[in-house]
Amino acid sequence: MAKRYVNKTGKDRDGDITKLCNAGQSWSPRFKADAIRDIENGDHQYYVSWTDGQETPITVVNGPSGKYLRTRRDGSTKNNLDDLLDC
């Protein structure tokens, strides 16, 4: 299982995450449905890497309107997918 580091996200008009990105990586961009499948099948893990070396895993959440991607709620905005730059 390969670790993939995300530093940007694509969002739709409602702000929902549509893709994960890291420029220069062969897998980027990875669309939401593909990333969800990667995580659920154990093929790849996705992380947001902090400047101090910490990493926050991206997880799949089953919401009322379907599955979506999210980082753990930890009180920091520097690892929230919504707060990453657009790709």
PDB file of N, CA, C and O in Angstrom, chain B, residues numbered from 101:
ATOM      1  N   MET B 101       0.847  -1.167   0.000  1.00  0.00           N
ATOM      2  CA  MET B 101       0.000   0.000   0.000  1.00  0.00           C
ATOM      3  C   MET B 101       0.896   1.235   0.000  1.00  0.00           C
ATOM      4  O   MET B 101       1.735   1.407   0.884  1.00  0.00           O
ATOM      5  N   ALA B 102       0.711   2.074  -0.983  1.00  0.00           N
ATOM      6  CA  ALA B 102       1.535   3.277  -1.114  1.00  0.00           C
ATOM      7  C   ALA B 102       0.883   4.471  -0.433  1.00  0.00           C
ATOM      8  O   ALA B 102      -0.335   4.642  -0.462  1.00  0.00           O
ATOM      9  N   LYS B 103       1.726   5.290   0.179  1.00  0.00           N
ATOM     10  CA  LYS B 103       1.255   6.554   0.747  1.00  0.00           C
ATOM     11  C   LYS B 103       1.285   7.609  -0.347  1.00  0.00           C
ATOM     12  O   LYS B 103       2.256   7.728  -1.095  1.00  0.00           O
ATOM     13  N   ARG B 104       0.211   8.365  -0.424  1.00  0.00           N
ATOM     14  CA  ARG B 104       0.133   9.467  -1.370  1.00  0.00           C
ATOM     15  C   ARG B 104      -0.152  10.742  -0.590  1.00  0.00           C
ATOM     16  O   ARG B 104      -1.078  10.806   0.219  1.00  0.00           O
ATOM     17  N   TYR B 105       0.666  11.754  -0.852  1.00  0.00           N
ATOM     18  CA  TYR B 105       0.535  13.010  -0.129  1.00  0.00           C
ATOM     19  C   TYR B 105      -0.230  14.025  -0.963  1.00  0.00           C
ATOM     20  O   TYR B 105       0.069  14.237  -2.138  1.00  0.00           O
ATOM     21  N   VAL B 106      -1.211  14.640  -0.342  1.00  0.00           N
ATOM     22  CA  VAL B 106      -2.115  15.586  -1.000  1.00  0.00           C
ATOM     23  C   VAL B 106      -1.781  16.990  -0.505  1.00  0.00           C
ATOM     24  O   VAL B 106      -1.680  17.223   0.700  1.00  0.00           O
ATOM     25  N   ASN B 107      -1.608  17.930  -1.449  1.00  0.00           N
ATOM     26  CA  ASN B 107      -1.369  19.307  -1.030  1.00  0.00           C
ATOM     27  C   ASN B 107      -2.351  20.301  -1.646  1.00  0.00           C
ATOM     28  O   ASN B 107      -2.296  21.496  -1.356  1.00  0.00           O
ATOM     29  N   LYS B 108      -3.249  19.804  -2.495  1.00  0.00           N
ATOM     30  CA  LYS B 108      -4.297  20.636  -3.083  1.00  0.00           C
ATOM     31  C   LYS B 108      -5.533  19.769  -3.298  1.00  0.00           C
ATOM     32  O   LYS B 108      -5.434  18.544  -3.370  1.00  0.00           O
ATOM     33  N   THR B 109      -6.685  20.402  -3.399  1.00  0.00           N
ATOM     34  CA  THR B 109      -7.925  19.679  -3.665  1.00  0.00           C
ATOM     35  C   THR B 109      -8.759  20.421  -4.693  1.00  0.00           C
ATOM     36  O   THR B 109      -8.715  21.647  -4.789  1.00  0.00           O
ATOM     37  N   GLY B 110      -9.522  19.652  -5.459  1.00  0.00           N
ATOM     38  CA  GLY B 110     -10.512  20.230  -6.353  1.00  0.00           C
ATOM     39  C   GLY B 110     -11.849  20.245  -5.637  1.00  0.00           C
ATOM     40  O   GLY B 110     -12.177  19.322  -4.892  1.00  0.00           O
ATOM     41  N   LYS B 111     -12.618  21.298  -5.868  1.00  0.00           N
ATOM     42  CA  LYS B 111     -13.906  21.450  -5.194  1.00  0.00           C
ATOM     43  C   LYS B 111     -14.966  21.868  -6.204  1.00  0.00           C
ATOM     44  O   LYS B 111     -14.666  22.538  -7.192  1.00  0.00           O
ATOM     45  N   ASP B 112     -16.202  21.468  -5.947  1.00  0.00           N
ATOM     46  CA  ASP B 112     -17.294  21.916  -6.807  1.00  0.00           C
ATOM     47  C   ASP B 112     -17.853  23.235  -6.274  1.00  0.00           C
ATOM     48  O   ASP B 112     -17.319  23.794  -5.316  1.00  0.00           O
ATOM     49  N   ARG B 113     -18.922  23.731  -6.891  1.00  0.00           N
ATOM     50  CA  ARG B 113     -19.500  25.022  -6.489  1.00  0.00           C
ATOM     51  C   ARG B 113     -19.989  25.027  -5.048  1.00  0.00           C
ATOM     52  O   ARG B 113     -20.032  26.077  -4.407  1.00  0.00           O
ATOM     53  N   ASP B 114     -20.357  23.860  -4.540  1.00  0.00           N
ATOM     54  CA  ASP B 114     -20.822  23.764  -3.147  1.00  0.00           C
ATOM     55  C   ASP B 114     -19.675  23.601  -2.151  1.00  0.00           C
ATOM     56  O   ASP B 114     -19.902  23.578  -0.941  1.00  0.00           O
ATOM     57  N   GLY B 115     -18.443  23.489  -2.656  1.00  0.00           N
ATOM     58  CA  GLY B 115     -17.292  23.298  -1.787  1.00  0.00           C
ATOM     59  C   GLY B 115     -16.985  21.848  -1.484  1.00  0.00           C
ATOM     60  O   GLY B 115     -16.089  21.557  -0.692  1.00  0.00           O
ATOM     61  N   ASP B 116     -17.727  20.919  -2.113  1.00  0.00           N
ATOM     62  CA  ASP B 116     -17.469  19.491  -1.906  1.00  0.00           C
ATOM     63  C   ASP B 116     -16.186  19.086  -2.624  1.00  0.00           C
ATOM     64  O   ASP B 116     -15.917  19.552  -3.731  1.00  0.00           O
ATOM     65  N   ILE B 117     -15.402  18.226  -1.998  1.00  0.00           N
ATOM     66  CA  ILE B 117     -14.139  17.759  -2.575  1.00  0.00           C
ATOM     67  C   ILE B 117     -14.442  16.839  -3.756  1.00  0.00           C
ATOM     68  O   ILE B 117     -15.189  15.869  -3.628  1.00  0.00           O
ATOM     69  N   THR B 118     -13.849  17.159  -4.911  1.00  0.00           N
ATOM     70  CA  THR B 118     -14.053  16.365  -6.126  1.00  0.00           C
ATOM     71  C   THR B 118     -12.802  15.612  -6.555  1.00  0.00           C
ATOM     72  O   THR B 118     -12.885  14.631  -7.294  1.00  0.00           O
ATOM     73  N   LYS B 119     -11.626  16.076  -6.085  1.00  0.00           N
ATOM     74  CA  LYS B 119     -10.381  15.396  -6.445  1.00  0.00           C
ATOM     75  C   LYS B 119      -9.274  15.781  -5.474  1.00  0.00           C
ATOM     76  O   LYS B 119      -9.325  16.824  -4.822  1.00  0.00           O
ATOM     77  N   LEU B 120      -8.274  14.913  -5.398  1.00  0.00           N
ATOM     78  CA  LEU B 120      -7.078  15.112  -4.585  1.00  0.00           C
ATOM     79  C   LEU B 120      -5.905  15.326  -5.526  1.00  0.00           C
ATOM     80  O   LEU B 120      -5.812  14.672  -6.565  1.00  0.00           O
ATOM     81  N   CYS B 121      -5.006  16.241  -5.168  1.00  0.00           N
ATOM     82  CA  CYS B 121      -3.911  16.571  -6.081  1.00  0.00           C
ATOM     83  C   CYS B 121      -2.580  16.749  -5.366  1.00  0.00           C
ATOM     84  O   CYS B 121      -2.519  17.098  -4.187  1.00  0.00           O
ATOM     85  N   ASN B 122      -1.514  16.494  -6.126  1.00  0.00           N
ATOM     86  CA  ASN B 122      -0.148  16.804  -5.747  1.00  0.00           C
ATOM     87  C   ASN B 122       0.618  16.894  -7.063  1.00  0.00           C
ATOM     88  O   ASN B 122       1.005  15.875  -7.635  1.00  0.00           O
ATOM     89  N   ALA B 123       0.832  18.102  -7.534  1.00  0.00           N
ATOM     90  CA  ALA B 123       1.450  18.335  -8.846  1.00  0.00           C
ATOM     91  C   ALA B 123       2.754  17.572  -8.978  1.00  0.00           C
ATOM     92  O   ALA B 123       3.555  17.518  -8.045  1.00  0.00           O
ATOM     93  N   GLY B 124       2.955  16.989 -10.136  1.00  0.00           N
ATOM     94  CA  GLY B 124       4.175  16.249 -10.417  1.00  0.00           C
ATOM     95  C   GLY B 124       4.103  14.770 -10.076  1.00  0.00           C
ATOM     96  O   GLY B 124       4.995  14.011 -10.452  1.00  0.00           O
ATOM     97  N   GLN B 125       3.059  14.343  -9.369  1.00  0.00           N
ATOM     98  CA  GLN B 125       2.893  12.931  -9.034  1.00  0.00           C
ATOM     99  C   GLN B 125       2.096  12.243 -10.147  1.00  0.00           C
ATOM    100  O   GLN B 125       1.142  12.812 -10.678  1.00  0.00           O
ATOM    101  N   SER B 126       2.484  11.044 -10.487  1.00  0.00           N
ATOM    102  CA  SER B 126       1.834  10.337 -11.605  1.00  0.00           C
ATOM    103  C   SER B 126       0.358  10.053 -11.342  1.00  0.00           C
ATOM    104  O   SER B 126      -0.408   9.905 -12.294  1.00  0.00           O
ATOM    105  N   TRP B 127      -0.060   9.975 -10.093  1.00  0.00           N
ATOM    106  CA  TRP B 127      -1.452   9.666  -9.760  1.00  0.00           C
ATOM    107  C   TRP B 127      -2.350  10.902  -9.744  1.00  0.00           C
ATOM    108  O   TRP B 127      -3.574  10.782  -9.708  1.00  0.00           O
ATOM    109  N   SER B 128      -1.750  12.071  -9.770  1.00  0.00           N
ATOM    110  CA  SER B 128      -2.496  13.325  -9.584  1.00  0.00           C
ATOM    111  C   SER B 128      -2.947  13.920 -10.909  1.00  0.00           C
ATOM    112  O   SER B 128      -2.175  13.963 -11.867  1.00  0.00           O
ATOM    113  N   PRO B 129      -4.198  14.379 -10.969  1.00  0.00           N
ATOM    114  CA  PRO B 129      -5.222  14.395  -9.923  1.00  0.00           C
ATOM    115  C   PRO B 129      -5.898  13.030  -9.806  1.00  0.00           C
ATOM    116  O   PRO B 129      -5.956  12.262 -10.766  1.00  0.00           O
ATOM    117  N   ARG B 130      -6.403  12.751  -8.620  1.00  0.00           N
ATOM    118  CA  ARG B 130      -7.146  11.514  -8.359  1.00  0.00           C
ATOM    119  C   ARG B 130      -8.562  11.916  -7.981  1.00  0.00           C
ATOM    120  O   ARG B 130      -8.781  12.573  -6.963  1.00  0.00           O
ATOM    121  N   PHE B 131      -9.512  11.519  -8.802  1.00  0.00           N
ATOM    122  CA  PHE B 131     -10.901  11.896  -8.565  1.00  0.00           C
ATOM    123  C   PHE B 131     -11.457  11.203  -7.331  1.00  0.00           C
ATOM    124  O   PHE B 131     -11.027  10.108  -6.967  1.00  0.00           O
ATOM    125  N   LYS B 132     -12.406  11.851  -6.703  1.00  0.00           N
ATOM    126  CA  LYS B 132     -12.982  11.408  -5.428  1.00  0.00           C
ATOM    127  C   LYS B 132     -13.362   9.928  -5.433  1.00  0.00           C
ATOM    128  O   LYS B 132     -12.965   9.189  -4.531  1.00  0.00           O
ATOM    129  N   ALA B 133     -14.115   9.490  -6.423  1.00  0.00           N
ATOM    130  CA  ALA B 133     -14.566   8.090  -6.462  1.00  0.00           C
ATOM    131  C   ALA B 133     -13.383   7.128  -6.506  1.00  0.00           C
ATOM    132  O   ALA B 133     -13.412   6.072  -5.875  1.00  0.00           O
ATOM    133  N   ASP B 134     -12.341   7.498  -7.253  1.00  0.00           N
ATOM    134  CA  ASP B 134     -11.152   6.644  -7.339  1.00  0.00           C
ATOM    135  C   ASP B 134     -10.386   6.620  -6.019  1.00  0.00           C
ATOM    136  O   ASP B 134      -9.920   5.565  -5.589  1.00  0.00           O
ATOM    137  N   ALA B 135     -10.257   7.777  -5.377  1.00  0.00           N
ATOM    138  CA  ALA B 135      -9.571   7.842  -4.086  1.00  0.00           C
ATOM    139  C   ALA B 135     -10.327   7.049  -3.021  1.00  0.00           C
ATOM    140  O   ALA B 135      -9.718   6.354  -2.207  1.00  0.00           O
ATOM    141  N   ILE B 136     -11.649   7.156  -3.030  1.00  0.00           N
ATOM    142  CA  ILE B 136     -12.462   6.384  -2.085  1.00  0.00           C
ATOM    143  C   ILE B 136     -12.247   4.897  -2.301  1.00  0.00           C
ATOM    144  O   ILE B 136     -12.083   4.149  -1.337  1.00  0.00           O
ATOM    145  N   ARG B 137     -12.245   4.466  -3.540  1.00  0.00           N
ATOM    146  CA  ARG B 137     -12.022   3.047  -3.855  1.00  0.00           C
ATOM    147  C   ARG B 137     -10.620   2.624  -3.411  1.00  0.00           C
ATOM    148  O   ARG B 137     -10.450   1.550  -2.834  1.00  0.00           O
ATOM    149  N   ASP B 138      -9.611   3.470  -3.680  1.00  0.00           N
ATOM    150  CA  ASP B 138      -8.235   3.169  -3.258  1.00  0.00           C
ATOM    151  C   ASP B 138      -8.154   2.936  -1.750  1.00  0.00           C
ATOM    152  O   ASP B 138      -7.532   1.976  -1.294  1.00  0.00           O
ATOM    153  N   ILE B 139      -8.789   3.822  -0.981  1.00  0.00           N
ATOM    154  CA  ILE B 139      -8.739   3.732   0.480  1.00  0.00           C
ATOM    155  C   ILE B 139      -9.497   2.499   0.962  1.00  0.00           C
ATOM    156  O   ILE B 139      -8.984   1.733   1.778  1.00  0.00           O
ATOM    157  N   GLU B 140     -10.702   2.308   0.468  1.00  0.00           N
ATOM    158  CA  GLU B 140     -11.527   1.186   0.930  1.00  0.00           C
ATOM    159  C   GLU B 140     -10.937  -0.167   0.546  1.00  0.00           C
ATOM    160  O   GLU B 140     -11.067  -1.134   1.297  1.00  0.00           O
ATOM    161  N   ASN B 141     -10.294  -0.245  -0.608  1.00  0.00           N
ATOM    162  CA  ASN B 141      -9.687  -1.504  -1.043  1.00  0.00           C
ATOM    163  C   ASN B 141      -8.300  -1.728  -0.436  1.00  0.00           C
ATOM    164  O   ASN B 141      -7.723  -2.805  -0.589  1.00  0.00           O
ATOM    165  N   GLY B 142      -7.767  -0.722   0.248  1.00  0.00           N
ATOM    166  CA  GLY B 142      -6.439  -0.832   0.833  1.00  0.00           C
ATOM    167  C   GLY B 142      -5.321  -0.698  -0.181  1.00  0.00           C
ATOM    168  O   GLY B 142      -4.187  -1.092   0.095  1.00  0.00           O
ATOM    169  N   ASP B 143      -5.620  -0.147  -1.354  1.00  0.00           N
ATOM    170  CA  ASP B 143      -4.602   0.009  -2.392  1.00  0.00           C
ATOM    171  C   ASP B 143      -3.639   1.151  -2.092  1.00  0.00           C
ATOM    172  O   ASP B 143      -2.432   1.019  -2.292  1.00  0.00           O
ATOM    173  N   HIS B 144      -4.174   2.273  -1.612  1.00  0.00           N
ATOM    174  CA  HIS B 144      -3.370   3.450  -1.315  1.00  0.00           C
ATOM    175  C   HIS B 144      -3.936   4.159  -0.093  1.00  0.00           C
ATOM    176  O   HIS B 144      -5.128   4.080   0.204  1.00  0.00           O
ATOM    177  N   GLN B 145      -3.045   4.853   0.606  1.00  0.00           N
ATOM    178  CA  GLN B 145      -3.433   5.721   1.710  1.00  0.00           C
ATOM    179  C   GLN B 145      -3.126   7.144   1.265  1.00  0.00           C
ATOM    180  O   GLN B 145      -2.117   7.390   0.604  1.00  0.00           O
ATOM    181  N   TYR B 146      -3.996   8.078   1.627  1.00  0.00           N
ATOM    182  CA  TYR B 146      -3.809   9.482   1.291  1.00  0.00           C
ATOM    183  C   TYR B 146      -3.624  10.275   2.568  1.00  0.00           C
ATOM    184  O   TYR B 146      -4.305  10.040   3.567  1.00  0.00           O
ATOM    185  N   TYR B 147      -2.686  11.227   2.525  1.00  0.00           N
ATOM    186  CA  TYR B 147      -2.345  12.033   3.696  1.00  0.00           C
ATOM    187  C   TYR B 147      -2.170  13.489   3.299  1.00  0.00           C
ATOM    188  O   TYR B 147      -1.791  13.800   2.170  1.00  0.00           O
ATOM    189  N   VAL B 148      -2.450  14.370   4.242  1.00  0.00           N
ATOM    190  CA  VAL B 148      -2.051  15.767   4.134  1.00  0.00           C
ATOM    191  C   VAL B 148      -0.810  15.893   5.003  1.00  0.00           C
ATOM    192  O   VAL B 148      -0.841  15.568   6.190  1.00  0.00           O
ATOM    193  N   SER B 149       0.280  16.366   4.412  1.00  0.00           N
ATOM    194  CA  SER B 149       1.542  16.510   5.126  1.00  0.00           C
ATOM    195  C   SER B 149       1.689  17.946   5.613  1.00  0.00           C
ATOM    196  O   SER B 149       1.469  18.894   4.858  1.00  0.00           O
ATOM    197  N   TRP B 150       2.059  18.098   6.875  1.00  0.00           N
ATOM    198  CA  TRP B 150       2.266  19.422   7.462  1.00  0.00           C
ATOM    199  C   TRP B 150       3.710  19.843   7.255  1.00  0.00           C
ATOM    200  O   TRP B 150       4.571  19.001   7.000  1.00  0.00           O
ATOM    201  N   THR B 151       3.981  21.124   7.360  1.00  0.00           N
ATOM    202  CA  THR B 151       5.353  21.617   7.192  1.00  0.00           C
ATOM    203  C   THR B 151       6.281  21.135   8.296  1.00  0.00           C
ATOM    204  O   THR B 151       7.496  21.102   8.105  1.00  0.00           O
ATOM    205  N   ASP B 152       5.730  20.757   9.456  1.00  0.00           N
ATOM    206  CA  ASP B 152       6.582  20.285  10.557  1.00  0.00           C
ATOM    207  C   ASP B 152       6.806  18.775  10.525  1.00  0.00           C
ATOM    208  O   ASP B 152       7.379  18.212  11.458  1.00  0.00           O
ATOM    209  N   GLY B 153       6.351  18.107   9.437  1.00  0.00           N
ATOM    210  CA  GLY B 153       6.581  16.676   9.285  1.00  0.00           C
ATOM    211  C   GLY B 153       5.443  15.782   9.726  1.00  0.00           C
ATOM    212  O   GLY B 153       5.457  14.585   9.438  1.00  0.00           O
ATOM    213  N   GLN B 154       4.453  16.331  10.419  1.00  0.00           N
ATOM    214  CA  GLN B 154       3.289  15.526  10.793  1.00  0.00           C
ATOM    215  C   GLN B 154       2.479  15.197   9.546  1.00  0.00           C
ATOM    216  O   GLN B 154       2.590  15.877   8.526  1.00  0.00           O
ATOM    217  N   GLU B 155       1.682  14.172   9.633  1.00  0.00           N
ATOM    218  CA  GLU B 155       0.783  13.819   8.533  1.00  0.00           C
ATOM    219  C   GLU B 155      -0.583  13.490   9.100  1.00  0.00           C
ATOM    220  O   GLU B 155      -0.711  12.910  10.178  1.00  0.00           O
ATOM    221  N   THR B 156      -1.593  13.873   8.351  1.00  0.00           N
ATOM    222  CA  THR B 156      -2.965  13.600   8.748  1.00  0.00           C
ATOM    223  C   THR B 156      -3.599  12.708   7.692  1.00  0.00           C
ATOM    224  O   THR B 156      -3.623  13.077   6.518  1.00  0.00           O
ATOM    225  N   PRO B 157      -4.116  11.539   8.078  1.00  0.00           N
ATOM    226  CA  PRO B 157      -4.731  10.643   7.095  1.00  0.00           C
ATOM    227  C   PRO B 157      -6.063  11.186   6.571  1.00  0.00           C
ATOM    228  O   PRO B 157      -6.816  11.848   7.286  1.00  0.00           O
ATOM    229  N   ILE B 158      -6.320  10.888   5.322  1.00  0.00           N
ATOM    230  CA  ILE B 158      -7.602  11.195   4.702  1.00  0.00           C
ATOM    231  C   ILE B 158      -8.438   9.926   4.788  1.00  0.00           C
ATOM    232  O   ILE B 158      -7.979   8.844   4.422  1.00  0.00           O
ATOM    233  N   THR B 159      -9.662  10.062   5.273  1.00  0.00           N
ATOM    234  CA  THR B 159     -10.530   8.908   5.468  1.00  0.00           C
ATOM    235  C   THR B 159     -11.799   9.033   4.634  1.00  0.00           C
ATOM    236  O   THR B 159     -12.121  10.100   4.112  1.00  0.00           O
ATOM    237  N   VAL B 160     -12.504   7.923   4.522  1.00  0.00           N
ATOM    238  CA  VAL B 160     -13.797   7.879   3.844  1.00  0.00           C
ATOM    239  C   VAL B 160     -14.885   7.922   4.904  1.00  0.00           C
ATOM    240  O   VAL B 160     -14.840   7.191   5.893  1.00  0.00           O
ATOM    241  N   VAL B 161     -15.860   8.788   4.683  1.00  0.00           N
ATOM    242  CA  VAL B 161     -16.978   8.938   5.608  1.00  0.00           C
ATOM    243  C   VAL B 161     -18.266   8.638   4.854  1.00  0.00           C
ATOM    244  O   VAL B 161     -18.445   9.074   3.717  1.00  0.00           O
ATOM    245  N   ASN B 162     -19.165   7.887   5.496  1.00  0.00           N
ATOM    246  CA  ASN B 162     -20.483   7.628   4.918  1.00  0.00           C
ATOM    247  C   ASN B 162     -21.444   8.690   5.435  1.00  0.00           C
ATOM    248  O   ASN B 162     -21.874   8.647   6.588  1.00  0.00           O
ATOM    249  N   GLY B 163     -21.773   9.635   4.576  1.00  0.00           N
ATOM    250  CA  GLY B 163     -22.674  10.713   4.957  1.00  0.00           C
ATOM    251  C   GLY B 163     -24.084  10.457   4.466  1.00  0.00           C
ATOM    252  O   GLY B 163     -24.334   9.462   3.785  1.00  0.00           O
ATOM    253  N   PRO B 164     -25.009  11.343   4.805  1.00  0.00           N
ATOM    254  CA  PRO B 164     -26.399  11.185   4.401  1.00  0.00           C
ATOM    255  C   PRO B 164     -26.598  11.195   2.887  1.00  0.00           C
ATOM    256  O   PRO B 164     -27.559  10.616   2.381  1.00  0.00           O
ATOM    257  N   SER B 165     -25.685  11.854   2.163  1.00  0.00           N
ATOM    258  CA  SER B 165     -25.824  11.899   0.706  1.00  0.00           C
ATOM    259  C   SER B 165     -24.754  11.083  -0.005  1.00  0.00           C
ATOM    260  O   SER B 165     -24.501  11.296  -1.191  1.00  0.00           O
ATOM    261  N   GLY B 166     -24.123  10.151   0.705  1.00  0.00           N
ATOM    262  CA  GLY B 166     -23.124   9.280   0.095  1.00  0.00           C
ATOM    263  C   GLY B 166     -21.759   9.416   0.743  1.00  0.00           C
ATOM    264  O   GLY B 166     -21.596  10.111   1.745  1.00  0.00           O
ATOM    265  N   LYS B 167     -20.793   8.749   0.162  1.00  0.00           N
ATOM    266  CA  LYS B 167     -19.437   8.731   0.697  1.00  0.00           C
ATOM    267  C   LYS B 167     -18.686   9.999   0.298  1.00  0.00           C
ATOM    268  O   LYS B 167     -18.869  10.544  -0.790  1.00  0.00           O
ATOM    269  N   TYR B 168     -17.826  10.450   1.230  1.00  0.00           N
ATOM    270  CA  TYR B 168     -16.977  11.589   0.922  1.00  0.00           C
ATOM    271  C   TYR B 168     -15.649  11.449   1.660  1.00  0.00           C
ATOM    272  O   TYR B 168     -15.491  10.590   2.528  1.00  0.00           O
ATOM    273  N   LEU B 169     -14.700  12.308   1.299  1.00  0.00           N
ATOM    274  CA  LEU B 169     -13.353  12.278   1.873  1.00  0.00           C
ATOM    275  C   LEU B 169     -13.208  13.360   2.933  1.00  0.00           C
ATOM    276  O   LEU B 169     -13.751  14.457   2.796  1.00  0.00           O
ATOM    277  N   ARG B 170     -12.466  13.037   3.997  1.00  0.00           N
ATOM    278  CA  ARG B 170     -12.287  13.993   5.083  1.00  0.00           C
ATOM    279  C   ARG B 170     -11.031  13.650   5.872  1.00  0.00           C
ATOM    280  O   ARG B 170     -10.610  12.495   5.933  1.00  0.00           O
ATOM    281  N   THR B 171     -10.447  14.674   6.468  1.00  0.00           N
ATOM    282  CA  THR B 171      -9.371  14.449   7.432  1.00  0.00           C
ATOM    283  C   THR B 171      -9.996  14.399   8.815  1.00  0.00           C
ATOM    284  O   THR B 171     -11.130  14.836   9.012  1.00  0.00           O
ATOM    285  N   ARG B 172      -9.252  13.865   9.767  1.00  0.00           N
ATOM    286  CA  ARG B 172      -9.722  13.814  11.153  1.00  0.00           C
ATOM    287  C   ARG B 172      -9.980  15.206  11.683  1.00  0.00           C
ATOM    288  O   ARG B 172      -9.269  16.151  11.341  1.00  0.00           O
ATOM    289  N   ARG B 173     -10.973  15.332  12.500  1.00  0.00           N
ATOM    290  CA  ARG B 173     -11.206  16.605  13.177  1.00  0.00           C
ATOM    291  C   ARG B 173     -10.222  16.698  14.335  1.00  0.00           C
ATOM    292  O   ARG B 173     -10.274  15.905  15.274  1.00  0.00           O
ATOM    293  N   ASP B 174      -9.328  17.673  14.257  1.00  0.00           N
ATOM    294  CA  ASP B 174      -8.305  17.779  15.289  1.00  0.00           C
ATOM    295  C   ASP B 174      -8.056  19.215  15.736  1.00  0.00           C
ATOM    296  O   ASP B 174      -7.069  19.478  16.424  1.00  0.00           O
ATOM    297  N   GLY B 175      -8.912  20.132  15.369  1.00  0.00           N
ATOM    298  CA  GLY B 175      -8.761  21.508  15.814  1.00  0.00           C
ATOM    299  C   GLY B 175      -7.811  22.346  14.978  1.00  0.00           C
ATOM    300  O   GLY B 175      -7.627  23.529  15.266  1.00  0.00           O
ATOM    301  N   SER B 176      -7.206  21.771  13.953  1.00  0.00           N
ATOM    302  CA  SER B 176      -6.299  22.515  13.088  1.00  0.00           C
ATOM    303  C   SER B 176      -6.934  22.717  11.731  1.00  0.00           C
ATOM    304  O   SER B 176      -7.611  21.826  11.218  1.00  0.00           O
ATOM    305  N   THR B 177      -6.717  23.891  11.141  1.00  0.00           N
ATOM    306  CA  THR B 177      -7.230  24.125   9.790  1.00  0.00           C
ATOM    307  C   THR B 177      -6.166  23.854   8.732  1.00  0.00           C
ATOM    308  O   THR B 177      -6.485  23.815   7.544  1.00  0.00           O
ATOM    309  N   LYS B 178      -4.907  23.666   9.135  1.00  0.00           N
ATOM    310  CA  LYS B 178      -3.863  23.504   8.126  1.00  0.00           C
ATOM    311  C   LYS B 178      -3.894  22.137   7.445  1.00  0.00           C
ATOM    312  O   LYS B 178      -3.140  21.910   6.499  1.00  0.00           O
ATOM    313  N   ASN B 179      -4.751  21.222   7.908  1.00  0.00           N
ATOM    314  CA  ASN B 179      -4.839  19.911   7.262  1.00  0.00           C
ATOM    315  C   ASN B 179      -6.247  19.615   6.743  1.00  0.00           C
ATOM    316  O   ASN B 179      -6.502  18.505   6.277  1.00  0.00           O
ATOM    317  N   ASN B 180      -7.149  20.565   6.811  1.00  0.00           N
ATOM    318  CA  ASN B 180      -8.506  20.349   6.319  1.00  0.00           C
ATOM    319  C   ASN B 180      -8.516  20.364   4.796  1.00  0.00           C
ATOM    320  O   ASN B 180      -7.925  21.253   4.183  1.00  0.00           O
ATOM    321  N   LEU B 181      -9.165  19.413   4.192  1.00  0.00           N
ATOM    322  CA  LEU B 181      -9.216  19.352   2.732  1.00  0.00           C
ATOM    323  C   LEU B 181      -9.851  20.603   2.146  1.00  0.00           C
ATOM    324  O   LEU B 181      -9.422  21.084   1.097  1.00  0.00           O
ATOM    325  N   ASP B 182     -10.870  21.135   2.814  1.00  0.00           N
ATOM    326  CA  ASP B 182     -11.531  22.347   2.328  1.00  0.00           C
ATOM    327  C   ASP B 182     -10.590  23.546   2.304  1.00  0.00           C
ATOM    328  O   ASP B 182     -10.760  24.447   1.483  1.00  0.00           O
ATOM    329  N   ASP B 183      -9.615  23.568   3.184  1.00  0.00           N
ATOM    330  CA  ASP B 183      -8.725  24.722   3.307  1.00  0.00           C
ATOM    331  C   ASP B 183      -7.484  24.636   2.428  1.00  0.00           C
ATOM    332  O   ASP B 183      -6.731  25.605   2.337  1.00  0.00           O
ATOM    333  N   LEU B 184      -7.256  23.501   1.781  1.00  0.00           N
ATOM    334  CA  LEU B 184      -6.101  23.382   0.879  1.00  0.00           C
ATOM    335  C   LEU B 184      -6.372  24.185  -0.379  1.00  0.00           C
ATOM    336  O   LEU B 184      -7.522  24.406  -0.758  1.00  0.00           O
ATOM    337  N   LEU B 185      -5.290  24.623  -1.023  1.00  0.00           N
ATOM    338  CA  LEU B 185      -5.413  25.357  -2.276  1.00  0.00           C
ATOM    339  C   LEU B 185      -6.104  24.510  -3.331  1.00  0.00           C
ATOM    340  O   LEU B 185      -6.077  23.280  -3.273  1.00  0.00           O
ATOM    341  N   ASP B 186      -6.720  25.177  -4.291  1.00  0.00           N
ATOM    342  CA  ASP B 186      -7.410  24.470  -5.379  1.00  0.00           C
ATOM    343  C   ASP B 186      -6.421  23.941  -6.398  1.00  0.00           C
ATOM    344  O   ASP B 186      -5.372  24.535  -6.651  1.00  0.00           O
ATOM    345  N   CYS B 187      -6.790  22.786  -6.985  1.00  0.00           N
ATOM    346  CA  CYS B 187      -5.975  22.221  -8.055  1.00  0.00           C
ATOM    347  C   CYS B 187      -6.771  22.161  -9.342  1.00  0.00           C
ATOM    348  O   CYS B 187      -6.256  21.712 -10.366  1.00  0.00           O
TER     349      CYS B 187
END
